[in-house]
Amino acid sequence: MNGDGPDGGAGGSVPAVDPAARFAATPCNRLFGFRLRTRSATRVEIELPLRPEFLQEEGVVQGGILTALADTAAVWLLWPDLPADRTMTGVDASMRFLGAGRLDGGALLATATPLRVGTTIAVCESRIEQAQRLVAKGTFSFLLRQRPI
């Protein structure tokens, strides 16, 4: 959620490239192995195949990994549709961990939908499921503003 845009960088303009290509090229997405499954202005699905490196002391997926996945889904719900002269910055996040993500349970799937998109504030909800079982749910708020010159 820090910084402007999906890769945390500031400045520049929203590229006129295919969102899926930009998603795949974003360093953080590559690091985690996030896969953009579907994207529209009303729904984003991002998959995360699990690796042992994502587990915490009790052998379940660490909460920060879940939060990064949920936040990324919320960002990609909004960011690709911003006009070139607008940018966004995360201003609030709230996560609820409702079940354990397990290495042997298959990939995690984050689904983000808009709760409200105004002219200055956007709020999105992200749900994370594993094998159709709810693992976590988050709400993410973003400040929408003019891109600095």
C-alpha positions in Angstrom: 0.0 0.0 0.0 3.0 2.4 0.2 3.8 4.7 -2.6 1.9 5.4 -5.8 0.8 2.8 -8.3 1.0 -0.9 -8.1 4.7 -1.2 -7.8 5.2 1.4 -5.0 6.9 3.8 -7.3 6.0 7.5 -7.7 5.7 9.5 -10.8 5.4 8.5 -14.4 2.1 7.9 -16.1 -0.3 5.0 -16.3 1.0 2.9 -19.2 -1.1 2.3 -22.2 0.0 -1.4 -22.2 -2.1 -4.4 -21.5 -2.8 -4.6 -17.7 -1.9 -8.3 -17.7 1.5 -7.5 -19.2 2.1 -4.7 -16.7 1.0 -7.0 -13.8 3.4 -9.7 -14.9 6.2 -7.2 -15.1 5.7 -5.7 -11.7 8.7 -6.7 -9.5 6.6 -7.5 -6.3 4.2 -9.6 -8.2 7.0 -11.6 -9.7 8.7 -12.0 -6.3 5.6 -13.5 -4.7 4.5 -15.4 -7.8 1.1 -13.6 -8.1 -0.9 -14.5 -11.2 -3.6 -12.2 -12.6 -6.5 -14.5 -13.5 -9.2 -12.0 -14.4 -9.6 -8.2 -14.3 -12.4 -5.8 -14.9 -13.5 -2.5 -13.3 -15.7 -4.5 -11.0 -13.7 -7.7 -10.2 -10.1 -8.9 -10.0 -8.9 -12.4 -9.2 -5.3 -13.0 -8.3 -3.9 -16.5 -7.6 -1.0 -17.3 -5.4 0.5 -20.7 -5.7 2.0 -21.5 -2.2 5.6 -22.2 -1.4 7.2 -23.3 1.9 8.8 -19.8 2.2 5.3 -18.3 2.9 4.7 -20.3 6.1 5.2 -19.0 9.6 6.1 -20.9 12.8 2.9 -22.9 13.0 3.1 -24.1 9.4 0.4 -21.8 8.0 0.6 -18.9 5.5 2.0 -15.8 7.3 -0.5 -12.9 7.7 1.7 -10.4 5.8 1.7 -12.6 2.8 -2.1 -12.7 2.9 -2.3 -9.0 3.3 0.1 -8.4 0.4 -2.1 -10.6 -1.8 -5.3 -8.9 -0.7 -3.8 -5.4 -1.2 -2.5 -6.3 -4.6 -5.9 -7.4 -5.7 -7.5 -4.1 -4.5 -4.8 -2.0 -6.3 -5.3 -3.9 -9.6 -9.0 -3.4 -9.3 -8.5 0.4 -9.5 -5.1 1.4 -10.9 -5.4 0.2 -14.5 -8.5 2.3 -15.1 -7.1 5.6 -13.7 -6.7 8.4 -16.2 -3.1 9.2 -17.0 -3.2 12.4 -15.0 -4.5 10.6 -11.8 -2.7 8.4 -9.3 -3.6 6.6 -6.1 -2.1 6.1 -2.7 -3.1 3.6 0.0 -4.4 5.3 3.1 -6.0 2.5 5.2 -6.1 -1.3 5.4 -7.9 -3.7 7.6 -7.5 -7.5 7.5 -9.4 -10.2 9.2 -7.8 -13.6 9.3 -10.6 -16.2 9.3 -8.9 -19.5 8.6 -5.5 -21.0 7.9 -3.9 -21.1 4.5 -2.0 -24.4 4.2 0.7 -25.5 1.9 -1.2 -28.7 1.0 -4.5 -26.8 0.4 -3.8 -25.6 -3.1 -3.3 -22.0 -4.4 -4.8 -19.0 -2.7 -7.3 -16.9 -4.7 -7.8 -13.2 -3.9 -11.0 -11.6 -5.2 -11.3 -7.8 -5.0 -14.5 -5.8 -5.6 -15.3 -2.1 -5.1 -17.3 -1.0 -2.1 -17.2 2.7 -3.2 -15.2 4.6 -5.8 -15.6 8.3 -5.6 -13.6 11.2 -7.0 -11.1 11.3 -4.1 -11.5 8.1 -2.1 -11.9 4.5 -3.2 -12.7 1.6 -0.9 -12.3 -2.1 -2.0 -12.9 -5.4 -0.4 -10.7 -8.4 -0.9 -11.5 -12.0 0.0 -8.9 -14.7 0.1 -10.0 -18.3 -0.4 -8.3 -21.6 -0.6 -10.3 -24.4 -2.1 -13.4 -22.3 -1.8 -12.8 -21.9 2.0 -12.6 -18.3 3.2 -9.2 -17.6 4.7 -9.1 -13.8 5.1 -11.0 -10.7 4.2 -9.7 -7.2 4.0 -10.9 -3.6 3.3 -8.5 -1.2 1.6 -8.9 2.5 1.1 -7.1 4.7 -1.4 -6.7 8.4 -2.0 -7.3 9.2 -5.6 -5.5 12.4 -6.7 -3.9 14.4 -9.4 -0.5 13.0 -10.5 2.3 15.3 -9.5 3.9 17.1 -12.4 
